[in-house]
Structure formats: C-alpha cells, structure tokens
Amino acid sequence: MPRVKYRDSDIDLLARMMRAEAEGEGKQGMLYVGNVIVNRLVADCLDFTDLRSIDDVIFHVQGGNYSFEAVQKGNLFYERARPVEKRLAKQTLDYWRDHPGKYALWYFNPSGPCPPTWYGQPFTGQFKEHCFYEPVAGTCESVYIG
C-alpha cells in the first residue's frame, strides 16, 4: 500500500522537484528530498496542516514565499522529468524511507556545517550538502506513521 494516495501527475511533479532540489546529490539525495515532501503530506501538523496532495506540498507558501526554492527560481523544476527520476518518485510515494530523512520535515543546504537545530527543530543527519531536521518530540506524531 502506498504511503499516500497519488496520481500519475503527482509522480511527475515530485520527480521534477526531487531533481531540482538534489540532482547534484545523486539518486540517494533525490530520494531524501522526496521523502521530506511525502512526510510533509503525511504530517498534518506544525507548518504542514491542510496539505492534501503532492501539489499542495510543493506549492505551499510560507511567509510569503514558496517552501521550495526551485518553484521560485525555475531552473530544473520546470523541465520535463526523466524516467529515472519518475522511478525514484514512485519509489518514494510507495514505500521508501531512510535515515537521515526518514522522519524529516525540513532540509536545507547551509554554507557551512549543519547547525544542531533549524527553526527550533533538531538535526537528524546529513547527506552530502543537505542537512535534515525532524520535529521536536511530541509535536508531530503523525510523521512517524506510514
């Protein structure tokens, strides 16, 4: 059973975002980014309430800006998804989760070392240039389900 309900158009959208945010970090890095996106859809807590689709997550606006920089800057996000990226996106939607992004709701690429917290959320690990953060214990139990 998939982690979330999705359509073919969600696979394409997720694949484009995974590539745009993490192509330089290879397939594994793209899977971690996809994992965070699916986690935000599953979470329904903190900054991520009322997100009901992959489209909602990717085009989510916080503080007047899109949550994902790639939506604003264009770059690879607006190019057609390739078959390998679509396979990775489907894998993420269906079942894939792994540390450090297993329960992460945030990631970013700092100019230096990963800080121990980001917006008050604890650091869970790093993959190449991306730092991953999951919610403070007891604040978002739904992210640990599914």
C-alpha positions, 0 to 999 in steps of 0.5 A: 500500500502506498504511503499516500494516495497519488496520481500519475501527475503527482509522480511527475511533479515530485520527480521534477522537484526531487531533481531540482532540489538534489540532482547534484546529490545523486539518486540517494539525495533525490530520494531524501528530498522526496521523502521530506515532501511525502512526510510533509503530506503525511504530517498534518501538523506544525507548518504542514496542516491542510496539505492534501496532495503532492501539489499542495506540498510543493506549492505551499507558501510560507511567509510569503514565499514558496517552501521550495526554492526551485518553484521560485527560481525555475531552473530544473523544476520546470523541465520535463522529468526523466524516467529515472527520476519518475522511478525514484518518485514512485519509489518514494510515494510507495514505500521508501524511507531512510535515515537521515530523512526518514522522519524529516520535515525540513532540509536545507543546504547551509554554507557551512556545517549543519547547525544542531537545530533549524527553526527550533527543530533538531538535526537528524543527519546529513547527506552530502550538502543537505542537512535534515531536521525532524520535529521536536518530540511530541509535536508531530506524531503523525510523521512517524506513521506510514 
